[in-house]
Amino acid sequence: MDSSVITGSTIPEPRDDIEFESHEAAYSFYKDYAKSVGFGTAKLSSRRSRSSKEFIDAKFSCIRYGNKQQSDDAINPRPSPKIGCKASMHVKRRQNGKWYIYSFVKEHNHELLPAQVHFFRSHRNDDPLKNDIRIRRRKSLSSVSKLFGAYQNVDCLEGYMRNQHDKGRSLVLESGDAQVLLDLFMHMQEENPKFFYAVDLNEEHRLRNLFWVDTKGMEDYSNFDDVVCFDTTYFTNKYKIPLVFFVGVNHHIQPTLLGCALIADETFYTFVWLMQTWFMAMGERAPQLMLTDQNNALKEAIGAVFPQTCHCFCLWHILEKIPRQLEYLSLWHDNFMVKFNKCIFKSWTEEQFEKRWGKLLDKFNLREVEWLQSLYGDRKYWVPTFMRDVSFAGLSTMSRSESLTSSYDKYVHAETSMREFIEQYKTILEDRYEEEAKADFDAWHETAELKSPSPFEKQMSLVYTHEIFRKFQVEVLGAAACHLKKESQDETTTMYTVKDFEDSQNYVVEWNETKSDIYCSCRSFEYKGYLCRHAIVVLQMSGVFSIPPKYVLQRWTNAALSRHPISERLDEVQTKVRRYNDLCRRAIILGEEGSLSQESYNIALCAIREALKQCASLNNSAETSACPNTSGSIEEENQYRNTSKERAPDLQVTGADKATRRAGAANTKESNHSSAVKKGKQVTRSGDVNVGGQEGFHLMGISDLGPTQSHNMMPAQLQNAVPTVFHNIMPTQLQNIASTHLHETRLPR
């Protein structure tokens, strides 16, 4: 790519008439030029005079200059970005001590990245202030403060938001907090109309619950909907703001913020409303697994809204309650924890757990403790023994400090006010974009470093993302400190005991060669999503020198964002990853060039549509079970991706039914709008929930569920309590829906 395509640079291009005081000054000039153009730099070589010992010659280059030289049998090859680029600047010293440009090669053989240049190591520490994402974004953002069209008098709204005598039924906010929230939502929607929010009002028209999620959260969930953690830590610990988070994790092991809410209480109604609203915001796709604190109302709500979702309790939530719930055992705490951990983490079978749990209760006389009785009753929600074939993707840890959700603790403190949190919320979004962009950048510009001749390490180096590969690499190297012993064998399964000399613990590994099933009592795969050293050493000693495909989670691979599942053969995955990364790089170039003008945009869009059509046609013809109707445009492709996702069975409606409902909603909106204009404001009915769209608050009716719609729930609580679900309507369509009751609504079963 010719660097002349980069415009707006204030750094002059190197010329032979430019002089420098020293070779360091020359390098600083080249760095500034590289930073303005969009590439990293390196000092390639320098030479001193034999007589004076002073520098007389130096050469600087692009970071991708030259080719990586590494023998095939190298045990520890270093990562290298070199791809044969020739861009460089050669300077020499004159007799008068001045330095001049002897030669300059301008052209690069790769794309230039001026927008991401601060990620290159040579530019990271140049100017910390200019490199700060908050400062860079703040320059391009203007503060927006608008009132919602539905409420002409915000003071009136704030008046009934704060009522200390009704804390259990309405949200308690300080004076002015309502305006701050409304301004935030308007600001977010002005930046992106797809920003989603919903408001729940109680029977007295007081704000009860509030939920919102930005577009990035919805996009992240569309890619990583396997595990979601619902974190109520700030609410249960009585923080100043009653805040709860929906948190996920991306392929770089970075937390993703999938939604925020302010809630009035921890009742069944609140959690049902919140789960239903979040479900609707996420395109009506339920998560495969949801992690929460141990809470009966929350357990019942998740069971009602997400009956097909595996619901589990976070381990650290359970463990941190032990000192508080069993305070009178403080003198025997250490001894109790030894026995407790053995029962929880060392029980290989359910029978073994039952036996050890009984002994634990008898030894410490705990059979009458209600909390332990509830733990035992909920044992299938949290005890690792029952977690076979489950993957938590690193979201369930032993302590909160180890959990990804704790990364938000630096933004929210016990005394954080609403105004402070709103500013921190913007910072959270900025930091999230920055961290993911940097991880993507490193994935495209650096190769993984191998530290052993292990075939497992080499196999996964091109499959896993850098962050997961480094963790998996630790397990590969740790296998050298493990010794295994065969304990038993039957027709299908072989049992091993693996001694891990690093932590001086014994682990049980079960290996079924016929099915390629392997389980370890450390449960690394279940909790972290990749195989442990104990499983690796068993595979190695069994003559298996590649990770079985079923133990390579697509969410941890470089193909995580692909809508197509990875194939059974990992060598094909590696090839696919190379192709995928190459197309991503080229797409970035196309995006930069195509966005410069409307004409170039039209050309790029037309090319993408045609290429997508041809690729889809080619791929579908190779798949006998593929759908015959292939999309020919980007919009249709996105629609296919949304509708092809698995939905809750009872949320399916016919096309005619949907059309009828949309028509009815549109008519109702027109009628309500006319009424609102006449009266000067929009009236909120008791028991309604407001859903945010471009035009402000819209009412979402609450339906009365009949017995056939709630046979698995608590009838007394469900009457007039469960919000209507807009069947098969995406968040962007909610902007056009006004107050209306939709018939035949129900909770998904």
HELIX and SHEET records of a PDB file:
HELIX    1   1 SER A    3  VAL A    5  5                                   3    
HELIX    2   2 HIS A   23  VAL A   37  1                                  15    
HELIX    3   3 PRO A  114  PHE A  119  5                                   6    
HELIX    4   4 ARG A  121  HIS A  123  5                                   3    
HELIX    5   5 PRO A  128  ASN A  131  1                                   4    
HELIX    6   6 ILE A  133  SER A  140  1                                   8    
HELIX    7   7 VAL A  154  MET A  161  1                                   8    
HELIX    8   8 GLN A  164  ASP A  166  5                                   3    
HELIX    9   9 ASP A  177  GLU A  191  1                                  15    
HELIX   10  10 THR A  215  ASN A  223  1                                   9    
HELIX   11  11 THR A  233  THR A  236  1                                   4    
HELIX   12  12 PHE A  268  ALA A  281  1                                  14    
HELIX   13  13 ASN A  296  VAL A  305  1                                  10    
HELIX   14  14 LEU A  315  GLN A  325  1                                  11    
HELIX   15  15 GLU A  327  TRP A  332  5                                   6    
HELIX   16  16 HIS A  333  PHE A  345  1                                  13    
HELIX   17  17 GLU A  350  LYS A  363  1                                  14    
HELIX   18  18 GLU A  370  GLY A  377  1                                   8    
HELIX   19  19 ARG A  379  TYR A  381  5                                   3    
HELIX   20  20 PRO A  384  PHE A  386  5                                   3    
HELIX   21  21 ARG A  400  GLU A  402  5                                   3    
HELIX   22  22 LEU A  404  LYS A  410  5                                   7    
HELIX   23  23 MET A  418  HIS A  445  1                                  28    
HELIX   24  24 PRO A  455  SER A  461  1                                   7    
HELIX   25  25 HIS A  466  GLY A  478  1                                  13    
HELIX   26  26 ALA A  479  ALA A  481  5                                   3    
HELIX   27  27 SER A  524  LYS A  528  1                                   5    
HELIX   28  28 ARG A  533  MET A  541  1                                   9    
HELIX   29  29 PRO A  549  TYR A  551  5                                   3    
HELIX   30  30 GLN A  554  TRP A  556  5                                   3    
HELIX   31  31 LEU A  570  GLY A  594  1                                  25    
HELIX   32  32 GLN A  598  SER A  621  1                                  24    
HELIX   33  33 ILE A  634  THR A  643  1                                  10    
HELIX   34  34 PRO A  649  LEU A  651  5                                   3    
HELIX   35  35 GLY A  655  LYS A  679  1                                  25    
HELIX   36  36 PRO A  707  GLN A  709  5                                   3    
HELIX   37  37 PRO A  715  LEU A  718  1                                   4    
HELIX   38  38 PRO A  731  ASN A  736  5                                   6    
SHEET    1   A 5 GLU A  19  PHE A  20  0                                        
SHEET    2   A 5 TRP A  99  VAL A 105 -1                                        
SHEET    3   A 5 SER A  88  ARG A  93 -1                                        
SHEET    4   A 5 PHE A  55  CYS A  62 -1                                        
SHEET    5   A 5 THR A  41  ARG A  48 -1                                        
SHEET    1   B 9 CYS A 310  PHE A 313  0                                        
SHEET    2   B 9 LEU A 289  THR A 292  1                                        
SHEET    3   B 9 VAL A 227  ASP A 231  1                                        
SHEET    4   B 9 LEU A 243  VAL A 249 -1                                        
SHEET    5   B 9 PRO A 255  ILE A 263 -1                                        
SHEET    6   B 9 LEU A 207  VAL A 213 -1                                        
SHEET    7   B 9 PHE A 196  LEU A 201 -1                                        
SHEET    8   B 9 VAL A 689  GLY A 693 -1                                        
SHEET    9   B 9 GLY A 696  MET A 700 -1                                        
SHEET    1   C 4 CYS A 482  GLN A 489  0                                        
SHEET    2   C 4 THR A 494  ASP A 500 -1                                        
SHEET    3   C 4 GLN A 505  ASN A 512 -1                                        
SHEET    4   C 4 ASP A 517  CYS A 520 -1                                        
SHEET    1   D 2 ILE A 702  SER A 703  0                                        
SHEET    2   D 2 VAL A 722  PRO A 723 -1                                        
END                                                                             
